[in-house]
Amino acid sequence: MVEPTWNSERRLTAISRASLSVPARQAVADKQVLPDRTVLDYGCGRGGDVRALQHLGCQAAGWDPYYLPEAELRRADVVFLTYVLNVIEDPHERRKTLQAAWDLADTVLVASARLTWERSKVKGEAFGDGLLTSRQTFQHLYGASELRNYVEEVTGVRTVSAAPGVVYAFKDETARLAYLAQRIVPDAVWLASEDTTSAIAAVVDYVERRGRLPRTEEVPYPMAELLSHLSPGELRRLVRDSADETKVEEGMKRTTLNTLLFLAVELFNGRGPFSSLPFSVQLDVRAFFSSYKEACQRSDRLLLKLRDDAYVRGAMNASKVGKLTPTALYVHQRAIDHLPTVLRLYEHCASIAAGRPQDWTVAKLRHQGRAVSWLDYPDFDTDPHPRILSSYQVDLKTLETSHTSYADSKNRPLLHRKHEFLAPDDKDVERYKRLTAAEVKAGLYEHPHLIGTENGWQAELVRCGRELRGHRLIRRTD
Ligand SMILES: C[S@@+](CC[C@H](N)C(=O)[O-])C[C@H]1O[C@@H](n2cnc3c(N)ncnc32)[C@H](O)[C@@H]1O
């Protein structure tokens, strides 16, 4: 075996993986890795992702210049370039490597790199445009938008940040737009159907949610078979007789707004022609707008409104969900789709630019300036006052990102009045409201400046002679 001649010990950067890497997990969750797609892990290191993907039933193969140089390099639908770019000390070779990975991809390249917010974890001396560690390994840590721009520049296509430090570059516009559409309005879940009656019920449900009849191409195959003996006219009549008109009207409104949102996000990401839109979106545009031009004009206006402070502030005031503070609106993940469309657009634009982290609970949208943070409270549902674990922020004006981990903090910020982050009809709202009312009555919110962190809150609980048992406030027993 001829070992590559590198100026740094790149082979030492490859770790043994017990489970899928963040980029591979993201691509699986985003339905980019599918059983009928081939996968190549370019620079696969010790091959942990390849094995895990094969285990999931994927046709995955790997290649690595040090660990697996003899493997055959074959084109694949999905090519991963996972944490390779950041370990290459020669900028020229870095670019060639990215280009080679892109050339091997038939559908999508998933390029990832470590980000600048990991700087405190990497100790080393300045070397070229990065750092050389004491183990002689090199790291060029990327800014989130630096990585995205770099991949765009080398591949020559528009990219989307799938997660922090994970960028998708698609071989054709249709695949990129299908991904965007799926991300903004996930595919409808069809009700199960075993016979014609339940298949009709499923179509009625679709019509009530989407506001229009599905086309045969949009209906899952077994259901289309069950309905095949009905003419389009008969099906239309049956649905009209059973569908709830108010729900259909709400569905129409929702789809109109979702379409505007999609087109505005698409404009933010770079707009393609009508024919490259996903088929269902084309049908939505035809059903709910006079023309594609009209839909685009309205979505352009929506994107412009995002720049208007007074408009954004007004939308936050009018929002039926979320907790508004003097600096920002905070919304739980479960309530985010209930935000006014301009605020959903705000969050989507930030996520396309910098990647939404895989784990987050509450989104924070600033109303002064434009910045979105995704805050992770892993115990939101079980802890009456959940503690923050991490926050990832992107400034939409500068596209700078920052990350804060509270994992080692002894006095973490925590949340109160959890119901305010959720939609009013959320199943947990009443229970959280009852707790808040009991806490207010016990005098626990009399000194708001003291209760924002664990220690202060604990001290106030003691002062008021109370303790928490689950979501119940009881008298202290000690
Ligand atoms: C940090 S490891 C990542 C390994 C693997 N992708 C993972 O995430 O587990 C970096 C890998 O890049 C490989 N590598 C270094 N230079 C490369 C190049 N020019 N082309 C492809 N891979 C390269 C190294 O051999 C090493 O295995």
The ligand as a Gaussian input file, in Angstrom:
#p B3LYP/6-31G(d) Opt

LIG

0 1
 C      -11.831000      13.575000      10.348000
 S      -11.616000      12.155000       9.335000
 C      -13.287000      11.829000       8.892000
 C      -13.516000      10.404000       8.572000
 C      -14.960000      10.031000       8.282000
 N      -15.504000      10.773000       7.183000
 C      -15.791000      10.220000       9.532000
 O      -16.473000      11.272000       9.637000
 O      -15.771000       9.371000      10.396000
 C      -10.870000      12.790000       7.895000
 C      -10.597000      11.730000       6.839000
 O      -10.278000      12.399000       5.619000
 C       -9.405000      11.568000       4.908000
 N       -8.728000      12.394000       3.893000
 C       -7.646000      13.138000       4.047000
 N       -7.290000      13.731000       2.898000
 C       -8.211000      13.357000       1.992000
 C       -8.429000      13.624000       0.607000
 N       -7.613000      14.429000      -0.078000
 N       -9.467000      13.051000      -0.013000
 C      -10.328000      12.257000       0.666000
 N      -10.183000      11.964000       1.978000
 C       -9.147000      12.513000       2.631000
 C       -8.484000      11.049000       5.975000
 O       -7.820000       9.848000       5.577000
 C       -9.435000      10.814000       7.141000
 O       -9.872000       9.495000       7.196000

